[in-house]
């Protein structure tokens, strides 16, 4: 059988071979047992790429190109950033190589001449030596850079999370372990600005933000453990700054939280800061709706804007709020719904307690009104 025919036979079984390669790597290398499904899929894809590449070189009687080695150096650098031990990475390639050779021999041994078998073995051995050197080089350079300039590496890590790169929880955990930095959980993403230079150092020190701080233009971005919003508000007031704080549930949602916070700061009118210099997630949702870019379905938007007001048992509070929003005063609203004015004022106090918004302030009133209208529309649609 021609070498090209051998290659076709092997590649026809590549799915089975890929599964077996991954199975052997996980079984023999403890560090790979902790990887999640996405990371394991990446390991499988790299192993199959190597299999295809060696087969192509064997058929074409060629050698690994500089582009091949550049790609492998990049893989080595990524494994250093992930914190995966170098001996385990090199061993994974050895396990993959041995398993692939066994499978190829099993599939096509009768079709291989002695010369072809020797040529394939020599090619695989020489390729493995080159690959090992490339992995080692990429890993070492990346690890050295991470060690020498850790502050920069941590900043780049946060920048990647904000852009949606390496944001999968497994990849983020690997990289944070390699950098010896803890991703806060639960976390608060704070994007802040002020006239002049962004208050990066001052904010970080005042809030105990740790190393997860970066600067984008005239804004500083901090990922920190959840703080009492009054504390953040007080620090921003002292620094004469303003900001927006979002609580992302996972590393892979940081990109959405960052977009929402920056949109809020871009579009917030002056009266949005009547209650202080700190905006929240509901402000971002309201401004996204205003901009024609609702970040979620109507029901979820309403929930973000009204919060606990939509909980069962709060219907009477919502009724009082809606009456106030329509009438513009507690007295007039009370008459419309047949309540004593004091009873309606009590319901408005409950609105403040449940949402943190004061219906007497123009911006808060707007957000509550928008939420109430979206909730009503969502209910009517469901019905």
LODRENKOL-918034 format. One record per residue (C-alpha): residue in three letters; x, z negated, y; residue number from 0. Coordinates in Angstrom, 3 decimals, padded with zeros to 6 digits, m for minus. Example, Ala and Ser with C-alpha at 12.3 -4.5 7.8 and 13.67 -1.06 7.14 Angstrom:
BEGIN
<rec res="ALA" x="012.300" z="m007.800" y="m004.500" n="0"/>
<rec res="SER" x="013.670" z="m007.140" y="m001.060" n="1"/>
//
This chain:
BEGIN
<rec res="UNK" x="000.000" z="000.000" y="000.000" n="0"/>
<rec res="UNK" x="001.255" z="000.863" y="003.467" n="1"/>
<rec res="UNK" x="002.078" z="m002.047" y="005.761" n="2"/>
<rec res="UNK" x="m000.849" z="m001.100" y="008.031" n="3"/>
<rec res="UNK" x="m003.165" z="m001.374" y="005.037" n="4"/>
<rec res="UNK" x="m001.780" z="m004.809" y="004.216" n="5"/>
<rec res="UNK" x="m002.437" z="m005.878" y="007.807" n="6"/>
<rec res="UNK" x="m006.034" z="m004.621" y="007.627" n="7"/>
<rec res="UNK" x="m006.633" z="m006.517" y="004.383" n="8"/>
<rec res="UNK" x="m005.285" z="m009.755" y="005.841" n="9"/>
<rec res="UNK" x="m007.160" z="m009.427" y="009.138" n="10"/>
<rec res="UNK" x="m010.399" z="m008.808" y="007.263" n="11"/>
<rec res="UNK" x="m010.042" z="m012.366" y="005.969" n="12"/>
<rec res="UNK" x="m008.853" z="m013.905" y="009.237" n="13"/>
<rec res="UNK" x="m011.925" z="m016.121" y="009.725" n="14"/>
<rec res="UNK" x="m011.317" z="m017.765" y="006.367" n="15"/>
<rec res="UNK" x="m007.586" z="m018.016" y="007.074" n="16"/>
<rec res="UNK" x="m008.263" z="m019.499" y="010.523" n="17"/>
<rec res="UNK" x="m010.462" z="m022.205" y="009.048" n="18"/>
<rec res="UNK" x="m007.839" z="m023.026" y="006.440" n="19"/>
<rec res="UNK" x="m005.027" z="m023.135" y="009.017" n="20"/>
<rec res="UNK" x="m006.995" z="m025.607" y="011.103" n="21"/>
<rec res="UNK" x="m007.928" z="m027.681" y="008.068" n="22"/>
<rec res="UNK" x="m004.268" z="m027.999" y="006.991" n="23"/>
<rec res="UNK" x="m003.036" z="m028.835" y="010.502" n="24"/>
<rec res="UNK" x="m005.592" z="m031.605" y="010.915" n="25"/>
<rec res="UNK" x="m004.953" z="m032.947" y="007.420" n="26"/>
<rec res="UNK" x="m001.160" z="m033.120" y="007.812" n="27"/>
<rec res="UNK" x="m000.692" z="m034.090" y="011.484" n="28"/>
<rec res="UNK" x="m002.308" z="m037.360" y="012.651" n="29"/>
<rec res="UNK" x="m002.112" z="m036.470" y="016.354" n="30"/>
<rec res="UNK" x="m004.435" z="m033.524" y="015.766" n="31"/>
<rec res="UNK" x="m007.152" z="m035.631" y="014.174" n="32"/>
<rec res="UNK" x="m008.031" z="m037.099" y="017.565" n="33"/>
<rec res="UNK" x="m008.754" z="m033.693" y="019.130" n="34"/>
<rec res="UNK" x="m012.310" z="m032.739" y="020.005" n="35"/>
<rec res="UNK" x="m014.120" z="m029.572" y="018.940" n="36"/>
<rec res="UNK" x="m013.046" z="m027.523" y="021.965" n="37"/>
<rec res="UNK" x="m009.393" z="m028.454" y="021.526" n="38"/>
<rec res="UNK" x="m009.503" z="m027.709" y="017.800" n="39"/>
<rec res="UNK" x="m011.012" z="m024.307" y="018.551" n="40"/>
<rec res="UNK" x="m008.056" z="m023.660" y="020.858" n="41"/>
<rec res="UNK" x="m005.587" z="m024.654" y="018.103" n="42"/>
<rec res="UNK" x="m007.323" z="m022.271" y="015.693" n="43"/>
<rec res="UNK" x="m007.262" z="m019.432" y="018.242" n="44"/>
<rec res="UNK" x="m003.533" z="m019.866" y="018.904" n="45"/>
<rec res="UNK" x="m002.741" z="m019.935" y="015.174" n="46"/>
<rec res="UNK" x="m004.701" z="m016.722" y="014.587" n="47"/>
<rec res="UNK" x="m003.033" z="m015.044" y="017.568" n="48"/>
<rec res="UNK" x="000.341" z="m015.864" y="016.034" n="49"/>
<rec res="UNK" x="m000.787" z="m014.497" y="012.654" n="50"/>
<rec res="UNK" x="m001.962" z="m011.217" y="014.210" n="51"/>
<rec res="UNK" x="001.179" z="m010.912" y="016.311" n="52"/>
<rec res="UNK" x="003.566" z="m011.362" y="013.391" n="53"/>
<rec res="UNK" x="001.611" z="m008.855" y="011.310" n="54"/>
<rec res="UNK" x="001.769" z="m006.323" y="014.157" n="55"/>
<rec res="UNK" x="005.530" z="m006.825" y="014.507" n="56"/>
<rec res="UNK" x="005.989" z="m006.403" y="010.764" n="57"/>
<rec res="UNK" x="003.985" z="m003.172" y="010.722" n="58"/>
<rec res="UNK" x="005.780" z="m001.809" y="013.817" n="59"/>
<rec res="UNK" x="009.206" z="m003.111" y="012.708" n="60"/>
<rec res="UNK" x="009.550" z="m004.831" y="016.074" n="61"/>
<rec res="UNK" x="010.379" z="m008.291" y="017.445" n="62"/>
<rec res="UNK" x="008.662" z="m010.780" y="019.712" n="63"/>
<rec res="UNK" x="008.598" z="m009.576" y="023.312" n="64"/>
<rec res="UNK" x="009.411" z="m011.559" y="026.422" n="65"/>
<rec res="UNK" x="005.673" z="m011.572" y="027.217" n="66"/>
<rec res="UNK" x="005.022" z="m013.232" y="023.851" n="67"/>
<rec res="UNK" x="007.636" z="m015.901" y="024.534" n="68"/>
<rec res="UNK" x="006.334" z="m016.426" y="028.064" n="69"/>
<rec res="UNK" x="002.884" z="m017.097" y="026.636" n="70"/>
<rec res="UNK" x="004.322" z="m019.587" y="024.152" n="71"/>
<rec res="UNK" x="006.273" z="m021.362" y="026.913" n="72"/>
<rec res="UNK" x="002.973" z="m021.725" y="028.730" n="73"/>
<rec res="UNK" x="001.400" z="m023.234" y="025.604" n="74"/>
<rec res="UNK" x="004.309" z="m025.688" y="025.377" n="75"/>
<rec res="UNK" x="003.855" z="m026.646" y="029.031" n="76"/>
<rec res="UNK" x="000.128" z="m027.195" y="028.497" n="77"/>
<rec res="UNK" x="000.816" z="m029.467" y="025.518" n="78"/>
<rec res="UNK" x="003.165" z="m031.559" y="027.662" n="79"/>
<rec res="UNK" x="000.440" z="m031.869" y="030.294" n="80"/>
<rec res="UNK" x="m002.017" z="m032.864" y="027.560" n="81"/>
<rec res="UNK" x="000.323" z="m035.585" y="026.340" n="82"/>
<rec res="UNK" x="000.480" z="m034.167" y="022.809" n="83"/>
<rec res="UNK" x="003.779" z="m035.257" y="021.177" n="84"/>
<rec res="UNK" x="006.341" z="m032.441" y="020.925" n="85"/>
<rec res="UNK" x="007.234" z="m033.150" y="017.255" n="86"/>
<rec res="UNK" x="003.544" z="m032.864" y="016.363" n="87"/>
<rec res="UNK" x="003.225" z="m029.564" y="018.254" n="88"/>
<rec res="UNK" x="006.254" z="m028.059" y="016.489" n="89"/>
<rec res="UNK" x="005.058" z="m029.347" y="013.153" n="90"/>
<rec res="UNK" x="001.648" z="m027.731" y="013.712" n="91"/>
<rec res="UNK" x="003.378" z="m024.355" y="014.027" n="92"/>
<rec res="UNK" x="005.324" z="m024.967" y="010.818" n="93"/>
<rec res="UNK" x="002.179" z="m025.951" y="008.932" n="94"/>
<rec res="UNK" x="000.358" z="m022.891" y="010.282" n="95"/>
<rec res="UNK" x="003.249" z="m020.609" y="009.308" n="96"/>
<rec res="UNK" x="003.537" z="m021.929" y="005.754" n="97"/>
<rec res="UNK" x="m000.221" z="m021.789" y="005.220" n="98"/>
<rec res="UNK" x="m000.463" z="m018.256" y="006.617" n="99"/>
<rec res="UNK" x="002.346" z="m016.997" y="004.381" n="100"/>
<rec res="UNK" x="000.703" z="m018.535" y="001.300" n="101"/>
<rec res="UNK" x="m002.607" z="m016.866" y="002.167" n="102"/>
<rec res="UNK" x="m001.026" z="m013.471" y="002.808" n="103"/>
<rec res="UNK" x="000.847" z="m013.567" y="m000.482" n="104"/>
<rec res="UNK" x="m002.335" z="m014.581" y="m002.293" n="105"/>
<rec res="UNK" x="m004.285" z="m011.721" y="m000.731" n="106"/>
<rec res="UNK" x="m001.846" z="m008.816" y="m000.992" n="107"/>
<rec res="UNK" x="001.052" z="m009.807" y="m003.288" n="108"/>
<rec res="UNK" x="000.458" z="m006.911" y="m005.751" n="109"/>
<rec res="UNK" x="000.599" z="m004.436" y="m002.857" n="110"/>
<rec res="UNK" x="003.902" z="m005.727" y="m001.427" n="111"/>
<rec res="UNK" x="007.245" z="m004.254" y="m002.379" n="112"/>
<rec res="UNK" x="010.254" z="m006.513" y="m002.668" n="113"/>
<rec res="UNK" x="011.689" z="m004.975" y="000.494" n="114"/>
<rec res="UNK" x="008.457" z="m005.541" y="002.394" n="115"/>
<rec res="UNK" x="008.262" z="m009.150" y="001.236" n="116"/>
<rec res="UNK" x="011.844" z="m009.860" y="002.302" n="117"/>
<rec res="UNK" x="011.279" z="m008.126" y="005.666" n="118"/>
<rec res="UNK" x="008.149" z="m010.168" y="006.285" n="119"/>
<rec res="UNK" x="009.854" z="m013.463" y="005.387" n="120"/>
<rec res="UNK" x="012.833" z="m012.686" y="007.644" n="121"/>
<rec res="UNK" x="010.569" z="m011.704" y="010.506" n="122"/>
<rec res="UNK" x="008.507" z="m014.854" y="010.187" n="123"/>
<rec res="UNK" x="011.605" z="m017.080" y="010.090" n="124"/>
<rec res="UNK" x="013.250" z="m015.411" y="013.084" n="125"/>
<rec res="UNK" x="009.973" z="m015.429" y="015.000" n="126"/>
<rec res="UNK" x="009.450" z="m019.100" y="014.226" n="127"/>
<rec res="UNK" x="012.898" z="m019.946" y="015.590" n="128"/>
<rec res="UNK" x="012.142" z="m018.079" y="018.823" n="129"/>
<rec res="UNK" x="008.694" z="m019.645" y="019.093" n="130"/>
<rec res="UNK" x="010.076" z="m023.148" y="018.563" n="131"/>
<rec res="UNK" x="012.655" z="m022.631" y="021.298" n="132"/>
<rec res="UNK" x="010.002" z="m021.284" y="023.672" n="133"/>
<rec res="UNK" x="007.656" z="m024.184" y="022.968" n="134"/>
<rec res="UNK" x="010.491" z="m026.685" y="023.448" n="135"/>
<rec res="UNK" x="011.558" z="m025.045" y="026.708" n="136"/>
<rec res="UNK" x="008.033" z="m024.945" y="028.171" n="137"/>
<rec res="UNK" x="007.288" z="m028.480" y="027.015" n="138"/>
<rec res="UNK" x="010.555" z="m029.917" y="028.358" n="139"/>
<rec res="UNK" x="010.293" z="m028.290" y="031.776" n="140"/>
<rec res="UNK" x="006.703" z="m029.421" y="032.186" n="141"/>
<rec res="UNK" x="007.423" z="m032.955" y="030.956" n="142"/>
<rec res="UNK" x="010.398" z="m033.265" y="033.313" n="143"/>
<rec res="UNK" x="008.338" z="m032.109" y="036.266" n="144"/>
<rec res="UNK" x="005.602" z="m034.591" y="035.396" n="145"/>
<rec res="UNK" x="008.152" z="m037.391" y="035.209" n="146"/>
<rec res="UNK" x="010.121" z="m036.499" y="038.347" n="147"/>
<rec res="UNK" x="007.130" z="m035.837" y="040.601" n="148"/>
<rec res="UNK" x="004.319" z="m037.856" y="039.086" n="149"/>
<rec res="UNK" x="002.461" z="m038.221" y="042.391" n="150"/>
<rec res="UNK" x="002.268" z="m034.457" y="042.769" n="151"/>
<rec res="UNK" x="001.245" z="m034.021" y="039.128" n="152"/>
<rec res="UNK" x="m001.562" z="m036.561" y="039.499" n="153"/>
<rec res="UNK" x="m002.740" z="m034.853" y="042.681" n="154"/>
<rec res="UNK" x="m002.744" z="m031.487" y="040.901" n="155"/>
<rec res="UNK" x="m004.711" z="m033.080" y="038.056" n="156"/>
<rec res="UNK" x="m007.422" z="m034.177" y="040.475" n="157"/>
<rec res="UNK" x="m007.340" z="m030.741" y="042.145" n="158"/>
<rec res="UNK" x="m007.892" z="m029.138" y="038.735" n="159"/>
<rec res="UNK" x="m010.834" z="m031.428" y="037.975" n="160"/>
<rec res="UNK" x="m012.413" z="m030.618" y="041.337" n="161"/>
<rec res="UNK" x="m012.047" z="m026.900" y="040.606" n="162"/>
<rec res="UNK" x="m013.445" z="m027.223" y="037.081" n="163"/>
<rec res="UNK" x="m010.092" z="m026.609" y="035.352" n="164"/>
<rec res="UNK" x="m009.150" z="m028.725" y="032.312" n="165"/>
<rec res="UNK" x="m012.288" z="m030.714" y="033.055" n="166"/>
<rec res="UNK" x="m013.584" z="m031.015" y="029.497" n="167"/>
<rec res="UNK" x="m013.629" z="m034.745" y="028.611" n="168"/>
<rec res="UNK" x="m011.120" z="m034.269" y="025.786" n="169"/>
<rec res="UNK" x="m008.657" z="m032.263" y="027.868" n="170"/>
<rec res="UNK" x="m009.044" z="m034.643" y="030.794" n="171"/>
<rec res="UNK" x="m008.359" z="m037.618" y="028.523" n="172"/>
<rec res="UNK" x="m005.206" z="m035.947" y="027.147" n="173"/>
<rec res="UNK" x="m003.869" z="m035.160" y="030.592" n="174"/>
<rec res="UNK" x="m004.655" z="m038.578" y="032.031" n="175"/>
<rec res="UNK" x="m002.831" z="m040.141" y="029.075" n="176"/>
<rec res="UNK" x="000.206" z="m037.928" y="029.681" n="177"/>
<rec res="UNK" x="000.251" z="m038.941" y="033.357" n="178"/>
<rec res="UNK" x="m000.431" z="m042.595" y="032.570" n="179"/>
<rec res="UNK" x="m003.405" z="m042.585" y="034.911" n="180"/>
<rec res="UNK" x="m006.854" z="m043.975" y="034.163" n="181"/>
<rec res="UNK" x="m009.924" z="m041.940" y="035.057" n="182"/>
<rec res="UNK" x="m012.397" z="m044.517" y="036.391" n="183"/>
<rec res="UNK" x="m015.609" z="m044.934" y="034.447" n="184"/>
<rec res="UNK" x="m018.053" z="m045.272" y="036.081" n="185"/>
<rec res="UNK" x="m016.502" z="m043.296" y="038.910" n="186"/>
<rec res="UNK" x="m017.246" z="m042.587" y="042.542" n="187"/>
<rec res="UNK" x="m016.113" z="m039.344" y="044.157" n="188"/>
<rec res="UNK" x="m015.634" z="m039.831" y="047.885" n="189"/>
<rec res="UNK" x="m015.035" z="m036.898" y="050.229" n="190"/>
<rec res="UNK" x="m014.243" z="m038.088" y="053.756" n="191"/>
<rec res="UNK" x="m013.199" z="m036.638" y="057.084" n="192"/>
<rec res="UNK" x="m012.604" z="m037.608" y="060.684" n="193"/>
<rec res="UNK" x="m011.507" z="m035.881" y="063.845" n="194"/>
<rec res="UNK" x="m007.799" z="m035.221" y="063.549" n="195"/>
<rec res="UNK" x="m005.799" z="m035.919" y="060.398" n="196"/>
<rec res="UNK" x="m007.693" z="m036.901" y="057.244" n="197"/>
<rec res="UNK" x="m007.422" z="m040.674" y="056.624" n="198"/>
<rec res="UNK" x="m005.841" z="m040.328" y="053.172" n="199"/>
<rec res="UNK" x="m003.396" z="m043.238" y="053.178" n="200"/>
<rec res="UNK" x="m005.694" z="m045.592" y="055.075" n="201"/>
<rec res="UNK" x="m008.705" z="m044.872" y="052.901" n="202"/>
<rec res="UNK" x="m006.725" z="m045.126" y="049.692" n="203"/>
<rec res="UNK" x="m005.242" z="m048.467" y="050.662" n="204"/>
<rec res="UNK" x="m008.471" z="m049.945" y="051.995" n="205"/>
<rec res="UNK" x="m010.495" z="m048.939" y="048.930" n="206"/>
<rec res="UNK" x="m007.848" z="m049.522" y="046.287" n="207"/>
<rec res="UNK" x="m008.195" z="m045.914" y="045.171" n="208"/>
<rec res="UNK" x="m004.993" z="m045.781" y="043.118" n="209"/>
<rec res="UNK" x="m003.216" z="m042.452" y="042.666" n="210"/>
<rec res="UNK" x="m006.266" z="m040.178" y="042.355" n="211"/>
<rec res="UNK" x="m006.258" z="m038.925" y="045.931" n="212"/>
<rec res="UNK" x="m005.847" z="m035.409" y="047.295" n="213"/>
<rec res="UNK" x="m006.280" z="m033.640" y="050.621" n="214"/>
<rec res="UNK" x="m008.265" z="m030.432" y="051.106" n="215"/>
<rec res="UNK" x="m007.987" z="m029.116" y="054.643" n="216"/>
<rec res="UNK" x="m009.157" z="m031.823" y="057.036" n="217"/>
<rec res="UNK" x="m010.782" z="m033.838" y="054.247" n="218"/>
<rec res="UNK" x="m009.494" z="m036.409" y="051.830" n="219"/>
<rec res="UNK" x="m010.920" z="m036.636" y="048.311" n="220"/>
<rec res="UNK" x="m010.708" z="m039.839" y="046.284" n="221"/>
<rec res="UNK" x="m011.776" z="m040.551" y="042.724" n="222"/>
<rec res="UNK" x="m012.146" z="m044.292" y="042.453" n="223"/>
<rec res="UNK" x="m014.030" z="m046.940" y="040.502" n="224"/>
<rec res="UNK" x="m017.572" z="m047.440" y="041.739" n="225"/>
<rec res="UNK" x="m017.563" z="m049.515" y="044.896" n="226"/>
<rec res="UNK" x="m020.367" z="m051.180" y="046.790" n="227"/>
<rec res="UNK" x="m021.471" z="m048.560" y="049.289" n="228"/>
<rec res="UNK" x="m021.413" z="m051.156" y="052.073" n="229"/>
<rec res="UNK" x="m017.671" z="m051.525" y="051.466" n="230"/>
<rec res="UNK" x="m017.071" z="m047.781" y="051.774" n="231"/>
<rec res="UNK" x="m019.322" z="m047.633" y="054.813" n="232"/>
<rec res="UNK" x="m017.393" z="m050.447" y="056.508" n="233"/>
<rec res="UNK" x="m014.034" z="m048.768" y="055.852" n="234"/>
<rec res="UNK" x="m015.270" z="m045.426" y="057.200" n="235"/>
<rec res="UNK" x="m016.661" z="m047.159" y="060.272" n="236"/>
<rec res="UNK" x="m013.322" z="m048.881" y="060.920" n="237"/>
<rec res="UNK" x="m011.440" z="m045.600" y="060.539" n="238"/>
<rec res="UNK" x="m014.011" z="m043.721" y="062.652" n="239"/>
<rec res="UNK" x="m014.608" z="m041.349" y="059.778" n="240"/>
<rec res="UNK" x="m017.576" z="m040.082" y="057.781" n="241"/>
<rec res="UNK" x="m017.985" z="m039.160" y="054.174" n="242"/>
<rec res="UNK" x="m020.167" z="m038.463" y="051.184" n="243"/>
<rec res="UNK" x="m020.010" z="m040.436" y="047.928" n="244"/>
<rec res="UNK" x="m021.274" z="m039.049" y="044.613" n="245"/>
<rec res="UNK" x="m021.210" z="m040.709" y="041.188" n="246"/>
<rec res="UNK" x="m020.276" z="m038.040" y="038.605" n="247"/>
<rec res="UNK" x="m021.186" z="m039.048" y="035.052" n="248"/>
<rec res="UNK" x="m018.229" z="m037.243" y="033.384" n="249"/>
<rec res="UNK" x="m014.971" z="m035.462" y="034.315" n="250"/>
<rec res="UNK" x="m016.561" z="m032.057" y="033.670" n="251"/>
<rec res="UNK" x="m019.209" z="m032.763" y="036.341" n="252"/>
<rec res="UNK" x="m016.654" z="m033.494" y="039.087" n="253"/>
<rec res="UNK" x="m016.736" z="m029.864" y="040.184" n="254"/>
<rec res="UNK" x="m020.493" z="m030.094" y="040.876" n="255"/>
<rec res="UNK" x="m020.134" z="m033.466" y="042.607" n="256"/>
<rec res="UNK" x="m017.375" z="m032.115" y="044.833" n="257"/>
<rec res="UNK" x="m019.370" z="m029.035" y="045.794" n="258"/>
<rec res="UNK" x="m022.383" z="m031.171" y="046.641" n="259"/>
<rec res="UNK" x="m020.339" z="m033.603" y="048.743" n="260"/>
<rec res="UNK" x="m018.581" z="m030.854" y="050.691" n="261"/>
<rec res="UNK" x="m021.875" z="m029.053" y="051.282" n="262"/>
<rec res="UNK" x="m023.373" z="m032.304" y="052.605" n="263"/>
<rec res="UNK" x="m020.507" z="m032.787" y="055.069" n="264"/>
<rec res="UNK" x="m020.653" z="m029.118" y="056.095" n="265"/>
<rec res="UNK" x="m024.379" z="m029.130" y="056.869" n="266"/>
<rec res="UNK" x="m025.362" z="m032.696" y="057.769" n="267"/>
<rec res="UNK" x="m026.955" z="m032.923" y="061.267" n="268"/>
<rec res="UNK" x="m026.016" z="m035.821" y="063.592" n="269"/>
<rec res="UNK" x="m029.124" z="m037.837" y="062.738" n="270"/>
<rec res="UNK" x="m028.086" z="m037.893" y="059.060" n="271"/>
<rec res="UNK" x="m025.553" z="m040.524" y="060.141" n="272"/>
<rec res="UNK" x="m028.100" z="m042.769" y="061.882" n="273"/>
<rec res="UNK" x="m027.832" z="m045.276" y="059.063" n="274"/>
<rec res="UNK" x="m024.040" z="m045.186" y="058.993" n="275"/>
<rec res="UNK" x="m021.113" z="m042.857" y="058.282" n="276"/>
<rec res="UNK" x="m021.702" z="m042.492" y="054.535" n="277"/>
<rec res="UNK" x="m023.903" z="m039.850" y="052.944" n="278"/>
<rec res="UNK" x="m024.984" z="m039.981" y="049.314" n="279"/>
<rec res="UNK" x="m026.141" z="m037.730" y="046.514" n="280"/>
<rec res="UNK" x="m029.718" z="m037.545" y="047.803" n="281"/>
<rec res="UNK" x="m028.437" z="m036.339" y="051.199" n="282"/>
<rec res="UNK" x="m026.496" z="m033.628" y="049.417" n="283"/>
<rec res="UNK" x="m029.555" z="m032.581" y="047.412" n="284"/>
<rec res="UNK" x="m031.708" z="m032.435" y="050.550" n="285"/>
<rec res="UNK" x="m029.140" z="m030.315" y="052.398" n="286"/>
<rec res="UNK" x="m028.691" z="m028.036" y="049.387" n="287"/>
<rec res="UNK" x="m032.446" z="m027.412" y="049.353" n="288"/>
<rec res="UNK" x="m032.350" z="m026.720" y="053.116" n="289"/>
<rec res="UNK" x="m029.547" z="m024.235" y="052.552" n="290"/>
<rec res="UNK" x="m031.601" z="m022.430" y="049.915" n="291"/>
<rec res="UNK" x="m029.287" z="m023.598" y="047.125" n="292"/>
<rec res="UNK" x="m031.251" z="m026.203" y="045.152" n="293"/>
<rec res="UNK" x="m028.802" z="m027.706" y="042.637" n="294"/>
<rec res="UNK" x="m031.412" z="m028.433" y="039.987" n="295"/>
<rec res="UNK" x="m035.020" z="m027.915" y="038.911" n="296"/>
<rec res="UNK" x="m037.719" z="m029.242" y="041.311" n="297"/>
<rec res="UNK" x="m038.496" z="m032.297" y="039.199" n="298"/>
<rec res="UNK" x="m034.878" z="m033.401" y="039.141" n="299"/>
<rec res="UNK" x="m034.451" z="m032.711" y="042.861" n="300"/>
<rec res="UNK" x="m037.483" z="m034.886" y="043.592" n="301"/>
<rec res="UNK" x="m036.028" z="m037.645" y="041.416" n="302"/>
<rec res="UNK" x="m032.711" z="m037.487" y="043.296" n="303"/>
<rec res="UNK" x="m034.482" z="m037.658" y="046.650" n="304"/>
<rec res="UNK" x="m037.009" z="m040.385" y="045.844" n="305"/>
<rec res="UNK" x="m035.257" z="m042.344" y="043.116" n="306"/>
<rec res="UNK" x="m037.185" z="m045.382" y="041.871" n="307"/>
<rec res="UNK" x="m040.220" z="m044.388" y="043.961" n="308"/>
<rec res="UNK" x="m041.114" z="m042.060" y="041.097" n="309"/>
<rec res="UNK" x="m041.039" z="m044.841" y="038.513" n="310"/>
<rec res="UNK" x="m044.323" z="m045.837" y="036.858" n="311"/>
<rec res="UNK" x="m046.063" z="m048.605" y="038.781" n="312"/>
<rec res="UNK" x="m044.854" z="m047.424" y="042.189" n="313"/>
<rec res="UNK" x="m047.796" z="m045.119" y="042.862" n="314"/>
<rec res="UNK" x="m049.200" z="m047.474" y="045.539" n="315"/>
<rec res="UNK" x="m045.835" z="m047.484" y="047.350" n="316"/>
<rec res="UNK" x="m045.712" z="m043.686" y="047.306" n="317"/>
<rec res="UNK" x="m049.295" z="m043.557" y="048.579" n="318"/>
<rec res="UNK" x="m048.352" z="m045.777" y="051.512" n="319"/>
<rec res="UNK" x="m045.263" z="m043.690" y="052.251" n="320"/>
<rec res="UNK" x="m047.169" z="m040.414" y="052.158" n="321"/>
<rec res="UNK" x="m049.807" z="m041.828" y="054.481" n="322"/>
<rec res="UNK" x="m047.125" z="m042.976" y="056.910" n="323"/>
<rec res="UNK" x="m045.355" z="m039.619" y="056.798" n="324"/>
<rec res="UNK" x="m048.621" z="m037.821" y="057.553" n="325"/>
<rec res="UNK" x="m049.772" z="m040.201" y="060.298" n="326"/>
<rec res="UNK" x="m046.484" z="m041.082" y="061.978" n="327"/>
<rec res="UNK" x="m047.343" z="m044.767" y="062.460" n="328"/>
<rec res="UNK" x="m048.106" z="m047.705" y="060.182" n="329"/>
<rec res="UNK" x="m051.334" z="m048.567" y="062.030" n="330"/>
<rec res="UNK" x="m052.821" z="m045.083" y="061.794" n="331"/>
<rec res="UNK" x="m051.672" z="m044.718" y="058.196" n="332"/>
<rec res="UNK" x="m053.275" z="m048.044" y="057.248" n="333"/>
<rec res="UNK" x="m056.621" z="m046.924" y="058.638" n="334"/>
<rec res="UNK" x="m056.440" z="m043.654" y="056.692" n="335"/>
<rec res="UNK" x="m055.887" z="m045.343" y="053.337" n="336"/>
<rec res="UNK" x="m058.093" z="m048.370" y="054.066" n="337"/>
<rec res="UNK" x="m055.320" z="m050.991" y="054.158" n="338"/>
<rec res="UNK" x="m054.435" z="m053.774" y="056.530" n="339"/>
<rec res="UNK" x="m051.461" z="m052.651" y="058.674" n="340"/>
<rec res="UNK" x="m049.413" z="m055.541" y="057.302" n="341"/>
<rec res="UNK" x="m050.035" z="m054.325" y="053.738" n="342"/>
<rec res="UNK" x="m048.831" z="m050.864" y="054.646" n="343"/>
<rec res="UNK" x="m045.719" z="m052.280" y="056.329" n="344"/>
<rec res="UNK" x="m045.007" z="m054.182" y="053.126" n="345"/>
<rec res="UNK" x="m045.152" z="m050.915" y="051.204" n="346"/>
<rec res="UNK" x="m042.712" z="m049.353" y="053.668" n="347"/>
<rec res="UNK" x="m040.364" z="m052.289" y="053.116" n="348"/>
<rec res="UNK" x="m040.580" z="m051.538" y="049.391" n="349"/>
<rec res="UNK" x="m039.640" z="m047.933" y="050.160" n="350"/>
<rec res="UNK" x="m036.473" z="m049.190" y="051.862" n="351"/>
<rec res="UNK" x="m035.690" z="m051.498" y="048.947" n="352"/>
<rec res="UNK" x="m036.210" z="m048.792" y="046.312" n="353"/>
<rec res="UNK" x="m034.494" z="m045.889" y="048.069" n="354"/>
<rec res="UNK" x="m032.192" z="m047.389" y="050.687" n="355"/>
<rec res="UNK" x="m033.943" z="m045.204" y="053.263" n="356"/>
<rec res="UNK" x="m035.834" z="m046.323" y="056.339" n="357"/>
<rec res="UNK" x="m038.888" z="m044.098" y="056.990" n="358"/>
<rec res="UNK" x="m038.596" z="m044.909" y="060.717" n="359"/>
<rec res="UNK" x="m035.300" z="m043.021" y="060.995" n="360"/>
<rec res="UNK" x="m035.653" z="m039.287" y="061.511" n="361"/>
<rec res="UNK" x="m033.237" z="m038.158" y="058.781" n="362"/>
<rec res="UNK" x="m034.451" z="m040.659" y="056.213" n="363"/>
<rec res="UNK" x="m038.030" z="m039.702" y="056.999" n="364"/>
<rec res="UNK" x="m037.157" z="m036.043" y="056.480" n="365"/>
<rec res="UNK" x="m035.499" z="m036.681" y="053.096" n="366"/>
<rec res="UNK" x="m038.417" z="m038.803" y="051.894" n="367"/>
<rec res="UNK" x="m040.936" z="m036.241" y="053.113" n="368"/>
<rec res="UNK" x="m039.035" z="m033.430" y="051.398" n="369"/>
<rec res="UNK" x="m038.890" z="m035.410" y="048.162" n="370"/>
<rec res="UNK" x="m042.602" z="m036.232" y="048.318" n="371"/>
<rec res="UNK" x="m043.524" z="m032.578" y="048.888" n="372"/>
<rec res="UNK" x="m041.301" z="m031.355" y="046.050" n="373"/>
<rec res="UNK" x="m042.687" z="m034.037" y="043.727" n="374"/>
<rec res="UNK" x="m046.268" z="m033.061" y="044.598" n="375"/>
<rec res="UNK" x="m045.506" z="m029.387" y="044.006" n="376"/>
<rec res="UNK" x="m043.774" z="m030.194" y="040.730" n="377"/>
<rec res="UNK" x="m046.763" z="m032.237" y="039.538" n="378"/>
<rec res="UNK" x="m049.248" z="m029.545" y="040.443" n="379"/>
<rec res="UNK" x="m047.150" z="m026.940" y="038.628" n="380"/>
<rec res="UNK" x="m047.029" z="m029.082" y="035.492" n="381"/>
<rec res="UNK" x="m050.768" z="m029.555" y="035.598" n="382"/>
//
